[in-house]
Amino acid sequence: MPEGHTLHRLADQVTATFAGRVVRAASPQGRFAGSAALVDGQVLVGAEAWGKHLFIAFPDDRFVHIHLGLYGKLDVATGEAVPPAIGQVRLRLVAADRDWQAWADLRGATTCELVTREQRDAVVARSGPDPLRGDADPDRAWARIRRSKAPIGGLLMDQAVLAGVGNVYRAELLFRHRVDPLRPGSTLRVGQWHAMWEDLVALMREGVRTGRIDTVRPEHTPEAMGRPPRRDDHGGEVYVYRRTGQPCHVCGVAVRTAELQGRNLFWCPRCQRRFRSRALQ
Ligand SMILES: [Zn+2]
């Protein structure tokens, strides 16, 4: 599933390509046809991401709300001619100049709906702070975490606690801070949380810049360690994500995996020692 950095990149791309331009909107597949017709021929105001939600703004407080889910894809391209829509294109946006054309095709998304400002605000209100937004308040997430007995590994991916973090950032953040994924949120210290938040902001900003998730410190890059680069379709150099059975880059112990709330957790059993609270014994 795309994580927050991907949505912020897409928002930037849609804004850079279409903002201030009249766009043609259509639904070649048909499922969004009625709504597409309502914004067709209007000026696209801009796009913004909030966690894994993307909002494309049109005049009169209309927003196309997109959630890519597990399999959705939004492709933005420019060229000399718009190609025919291939496959199940739910939404196609096109902007054209005399010798320049741009188009965006949305396929396979969980959500694609036309919403009002109130509906957009309601989605935002249900979401936790997004580390990639300048207006994010980490204390809102902390207020939830410190009161929860749920494992921190689950809380980090709960979009009502924190918006935009997916499985990769979750696993890597916990590793970088030596935190057991199953440790109850309520046992974390506030200083630990602030360090994790600041790290997350830096890691995710780097993800927006490069388009991939790299989380290893300079001393653990392939070059520094004299090891081959990672081969994985997710790209990026990481410590534990999808490295089950491989040696930890820090201590050499085999990385482990287990399921938590339907998603795979990855951690190093030595670097992230099992948390035992005196209060819980
Ligand atoms: Zn380790």
Residues whose N, C-alpha, C, O or C-beta is under 5 A from the ligand:
A	BS01	ZN	C248 V250 C251 G252 C268 R270 C271
